[in-house]
Amino acid sequence: MYLNKRQVAARLCISPGTVSAMVRRGDLPAPVRWGPMSIRWPLEEIEAAEQKARINRPSIPCQPRNPVGRPRKNRDDQPLH
C-alpha cells in the first residue's frame, strides 16, 4: 500500500509542508515518483520511520511536584530577639 503526501501528513498529525521538510532532514524516507506530478510513500517505510522515531525519542525525567500554597519561611533565617 502507498500513501500520498496528505495521507502521510494526516497519519503523522503534521502539515504537508512539514512532511517535505522531514524528507529533506532525513527524518522520513524519500518518496517514490509515480509520474511527473505524483509521489507516494510505501506504508512499510512510513511505519519504520514511526518506529525509529519512537525508539529515538528522548525521555523527560519526572520533576517533583511543587507544594500547594504559599512557600513557608525558613525558621533558621529569622533573627533572634
C-alpha positions as MATLAB code, in Angstrom:
seq = 'MYLNKRQVAARLCISPGTVSAMVRRGDLPAPVRWGPMSIRWPLEEIEAAEQKARINRPSIPCQPRNPVGRPRKNRDDQPLH';
ca = [
       0.000    0.000    0.000;
       1.216    3.506   -0.807;
       0.315    6.865    0.786;
       0.280   10.303   -0.807;
       1.632   13.383    0.966;
      -1.725   14.326    2.517;
      -2.207   10.811    3.868;
       1.306   10.765    5.354;
       0.676   14.177    6.927;
      -2.658   13.020    8.383;
      -1.084    9.832    9.749;
       1.693   11.786   11.489;
      -0.600   14.702   12.540;
       1.575   17.254   10.740;
       1.139   19.555    7.743;
       2.092   18.508    4.194;
       4.828   21.160    4.245;
       6.321   19.542    7.340;
       6.381   16.208    5.501;
       8.594   17.821    2.841;
      10.845   19.346    5.500;
      11.186   15.990    7.278;
      12.203   14.322    3.982;
      14.877   16.999    3.435;
      16.199   16.496    7.002;
      16.231   12.719    6.589;
      13.576   12.059    9.234;
      11.280   10.466    6.622;
      12.273    8.332    3.633;
      12.276    9.832    0.142;
       9.050    9.267   -1.805;
       8.660    7.096   -4.880;
       7.865    9.128   -8.013;
       4.948    7.587   -9.948;
       4.719   10.312  -12.571;
       5.545   13.955  -13.225;
       3.064   15.180  -10.587;
       2.605   12.097   -8.405;
       4.693   10.897   -5.469;
       3.916    8.180   -2.934;
       5.477    6.653    0.171;
       5.346    2.909    0.850;
       3.366    2.316    4.042;
       6.083   -0.013    5.362;
       8.683    2.777    5.139;
       6.428    5.242    6.990;
       5.777    2.650    9.708;
       9.537    2.027   10.005;
      10.146    5.793   10.350;
       7.471    5.957   13.069;
       9.127    3.086   14.936;
      12.557    4.732   14.623;
      11.130    7.999   15.992;
       9.615    6.154   18.978;
      12.930    4.452   19.769;
      14.975    7.666   19.460;
      12.505    9.823   21.402;
      14.174   11.426   24.407;
      12.583   10.671   27.734;
      11.698   13.526   30.051;
      12.580   12.841   33.692;
       9.829   13.324   36.239;
      10.013   16.567   38.150;
       8.974   16.694   41.816;
       5.636   18.403   42.348;
       5.660   21.837   43.837;
       3.835   22.020   47.147;
       0.423   23.667   47.063;
       0.068   27.024   48.812;
       2.448   29.781   49.820;
       6.059   28.884   50.469;
       6.981   28.859   54.138;
       9.729   30.974   55.600;
      12.793   29.148   56.714;
      12.859   29.354   60.523;
      16.676   29.360   60.549;
      16.691   32.723   58.730;
      14.620   34.566   61.375;
      16.614   36.860   63.684;
      16.645   36.219   67.420;
      15.034   38.882   69.665;
];
